[in-house]
Amino acid sequence: MGYKKTTTYTAKTIDEKGNAAYTEEENQIWHELITRQLPIIENRACDEYKQGIQLLNLPHDRIPQCHEVSTVLQKTTGWALEPVPALIPFDRFFQLLANRKFPAATFIRRREELDYLQEPDIFHEVFGHCPMLTNQACADFTHTYGKLGLTATHEEQVMLAKLYWFTIEFGLIQTKKGLRIYGGGILSSKNETIYAVDSDVPQRKPFEVMEVLRTPYRIDIIQPIYYVIDDYDVLFNLTKMDLISLIHEAKKLGIYKPMYDAV
């Protein structure tokens, strides 16, 4: 998913019962992250996410095991959480999604990186993404997205990553209650959860697939732009579009100038 190609983290090995052995400090970090984030998302996360959180019933005192989360996902949308190494290649990522398996690296961030981590850890994947995987529209879109990526060229995969970034990772939705978050990249971040909804700094634009495909992004900054859907039919409709043709059209039209400084 366009994350950095090197890591200083090592994923935990999984034993024959499907469990990873986390230390007391690692479980404490999970506790601090989840108990800190739950009040922050209360009036900012979409109802579907909050329903997913209730369904998952995540523990607060320890890191949940992947098979525990999978049990709930299987019952709701047929998905499962798949333990993976700290970083996986694009092809493996798409292959897992195409088989309704969501990758989760079995490590948690260190205390010095509590507020921000460039790569997805178990908190990001489980707390950020798994609640929305209990929603059928998001689950179906993620599955179709994975199948598309399997047959795409690397260049097409890079463009497909934008769709994922501005929806599943950093998507906003306009609801009767106001602007709400459904993107896991936002919901697993204390600072960005507040910024994405409350700040008047970022641009918020109606979701249009061609606009998204032409918009560059960086993974290591608070996002300068968010795309807003009106309902989850937008994601459902994406699964029926010829996205590869739209990608080629977007490339012909050209990518917009970045709204951030180059690395």
C-alpha positions in Angstrom: 0.0 0.0 0.0 2.8 2.4 -0.8 4.4 2.2 2.7 8.1 2.7 3.1 10.2 -0.3 1.9 12.3 -0.8 5.0 11.3 -1.3 8.6 12.9 -1.4 12.0 10.1 -3.6 13.3 9.9 -7.4 13.3 6.5 -9.1 13.3 5.8 -11.7 15.9 5.8 -15.4 14.9 2.5 -17.2 15.2 2.4 -20.4 17.2 0.5 -23.6 16.4 -2.6 -22.2 18.1 -2.5 -19.0 15.9 -1.3 -16.8 18.8 1.5 -14.2 18.9 3.3 -13.7 22.2 3.2 -10.0 23.2 5.2 -8.6 26.1 3.6 -6.7 29.0 5.0 -3.4 27.5 3.4 -4.1 24.1 0.1 -4.9 25.7 0.3 -1.7 27.7 1.0 0.3 24.6 -2.2 -1.2 23.0 -4.1 -0.3 26.2 -2.9 3.3 26.0 -3.7 3.6 22.3 -7.2 2.2 22.4 -8.3 3.9 25.6 -6.9 7.2 24.3 -8.5 6.9 20.9 -12.0 5.7 21.7 -13.2 9.0 23.2 -11.6 11.0 20.3 -13.5 9.0 17.6 -16.9 9.2 19.5 -18.3 12.2 17.6 -16.0 11.9 14.6 -16.3 8.3 13.4 -19.2 7.2 11.2 -21.9 5.0 12.8 -20.9 2.0 10.7 -17.4 2.1 12.2 -18.8 2.4 15.7 -21.1 -0.5 15.1 -18.0 -2.5 13.9 -16.1 -1.6 17.1 -19.0 -2.9 19.1 -19.2 -6.1 17.1 -15.4 -6.7 17.4 -15.5 -6.0 21.2 -11.7 -5.5 21.2 -9.9 -6.1 24.5 -8.5 -3.0 26.2 -5.9 -4.7 28.3 -4.0 -6.7 25.6 -3.4 -6.9 21.9 -6.1 -9.1 20.3 -5.0 -12.2 18.5 -5.8 -12.3 14.7 -8.0 -15.4 15.0 -10.2 -13.6 17.6 -10.8 -10.8 15.2 -11.3 -13.2 12.3 -14.1 -15.0 14.1 -16.2 -11.8 14.1 -15.3 -10.8 10.5 -16.1 -14.3 9.2 -19.6 -14.1 10.7 -20.4 -10.7 9.3 -18.8 -10.3 5.9 -16.7 -13.5 5.3 -13.4 -11.8 5.9 -10.4 -12.9 8.0 -7.4 -11.2 9.5 -4.1 -12.7 8.1 -0.9 -12.4 10.2 1.9 -11.1 8.0 5.5 -9.9 8.3 6.2 -6.2 9.0 6.1 -5.3 5.3 4.7 -7.2 2.3 5.0 -6.5 -1.4 2.1 -5.0 -3.5 1.4 -8.4 -5.1 1.0 -10.2 -1.8 -1.2 -7.3 -0.5 -3.6 -7.6 -3.5 -3.6 -11.4 -3.4 -4.7 -11.4 0.3 -7.5 -8.9 -0.4 -8.7 -10.9 -3.4 -9.1 -13.8 -1.0 -11.0 -11.8 1.6 -8.0 -11.8 3.9 -6.8 -8.5 5.5 -3.1 -8.4 6.2 -2.1 -7.5 9.8 1.6 -7.2 10.7 1.9 -8.8 14.2 3.9 -6.0 15.9 2.9 -2.8 17.7 4.6 0.5 17.6 7.2 1.6 20.1 6.4 4.1 22.8 8.5 6.8 21.1 6.3 6.4 18.0 3.0 6.3 19.8 1.4 9.2 17.9 2.7 8.4 14.4 4.1 5.5 12.5 4.8 5.4 8.8 3.9 1.7 8.4 0.8 -0.2 9.5 1.1 -2.0 12.8 -1.5 -4.2 14.6 -3.3 -1.2 16.1 -3.6 0.5 12.7 -5.0 -2.6 11.0 -7.2 -3.9 13.8 -8.5 -0.7 15.4 -8.3 1.4 12.2 -9.6 -1.0 9.5 -11.3 -4.0 10.9 -14.5 -2.2 12.2 -15.3 -1.1 8.6 -14.7 -4.6 7.3 -17.9 -5.5 9.1 -19.7 -3.2 6.7 -20.7 -5.0 3.5 -20.1 -2.1 1.1 -16.5 -1.5 2.4 -15.8 -5.3 2.5 -17.0 -5.8 -1.1 -15.1 -2.8 -2.3 -11.9 -4.0 -0.7 -12.4 -7.5 -2.1 -13.0 -6.2 -5.7 -10.0 -3.8 -5.3 -7.8 -6.8 -4.4 -8.9 -8.8 -7.5 -8.3 -5.8 -9.7 -4.8 -5.4 -8.3 -3.9 -9.0 -9.1 -4.2 -8.5 -12.8 -2.9 -4.9 -12.9 0.6 -3.9 -14.0 2.8 -2.3 -11.3 2.1 1.1 -12.7 -1.6 0.5 -12.6 -1.3 -0.9 -9.0 0.4 2.4 -8.0 -2.6 4.3 -9.4 -5.0 1.9 -7.7 -3.3 2.7 -4.4 -4.7 6.2 -4.7 -8.2 4.9 -4.7 -7.5 2.9 -1.6 -5.7 5.8 0.1 -8.5 8.3 -0.4 -11.2 5.9 0.6 -10.3 3.0 2.9 -7.3 4.8 4.4 -8.3 8.5 4.5 -12.0 8.6 3.5 -14.7 11.0 4.9 -18.4 10.6 4.6 -21.1 13.3 4.9 -23.9 12.1 7.1 -27.1 13.5 8.7 -25.1 14.0 11.8 -22.4 15.9 9.9 -19.0 15.1 8.6 -17.7 11.7 9.8 -14.6 9.5 9.2 -14.6 6.0 7.8 -10.9 5.8 6.7 -8.7 3.6 9.0 -5.6 5.7 8.5 -7.4 8.6 10.1 -9.2 6.6 12.8 -6.1 5.0 14.1 -4.4 8.4 14.5 -5.1 10.7 17.4 -4.0 13.9 15.7 -5.5 13.2 12.3 -8.9 12.2 13.7 -9.3 15.6 15.2 -7.7 17.4 12.2 -9.7 15.7 9.5 -13.1 16.7 11.0 -12.4 19.8 13.1 -9.7 21.8 11.3 -10.3 24.4 8.6 -6.9 23.8 7.1 -7.4 20.8 4.8 -9.4 20.8 1.6 -12.4 18.6 1.6 -13.8 17.7 -1.9 -16.7 15.6 -3.1 -15.5 12.2 -4.2 -15.0 11.9 -7.9 -13.0 9.0 -9.1 -11.1 10.9 -11.8 -10.2 13.6 -9.4 -8.9 11.1 -6.9 -6.8 9.3 -9.5 -5.1 12.5 -10.5 -4.3 13.6 -6.9 -0.9 12.8 -5.5 -0.3 12.0 -1.8 2.4 11.5 0.7 2.2 8.9 3.5 4.3 10.8 6.1 2.3 13.9 6.6 -1.1 15.0 7.9 -3.2 15.0 4.7 -3.8 18.3 3.0 -6.9 17.0 1.1 -9.7 14.6 1.8 -12.4 13.2 -0.5 -15.9 13.0 0.9 -18.6 10.4 -0.1 -22.3 10.9 0.5 -23.0 7.2 1.1 -21.4 3.8 0.8 -23.1 3.3 -2.6 -20.1 5.4 -3.9 -17.8 2.5 -3.0 -20.2 -0.1 -4.2 -20.4 1.7 -7.6 -16.6 1.8 -7.8 -16.7 -2.1 -7.9 -18.7 -1.9 -11.1 -16.6 0.6 -13.0 -13.8 -0.2 -15.4 -11.2 1.3 -13.1 -8.2 0.2 -15.2 -9.5 2.3 -18.2 -10.1 5.2 -15.9 -6.6 4.9 -14.6 -5.2 5.2 -18.2 -7.5 8.2 -18.8 -6.3 9.9 -15.6 -2.7 9.4 -16.7 -3.4 11.0 -20.1 -5.0 14.0 -18.4 -2.1 14.3 -16.1 -1.5 14.3 -12.3 -2.2 17.4 -10.3 0.5 19.5 -8.7 1.1 18.2 -5.2 -0.4 20.2 -2.3 2.7 19.5 -0.2 6.5 19.9 -0.4 8.5 17.2 -2.2 10.4 14.8 -0.1 
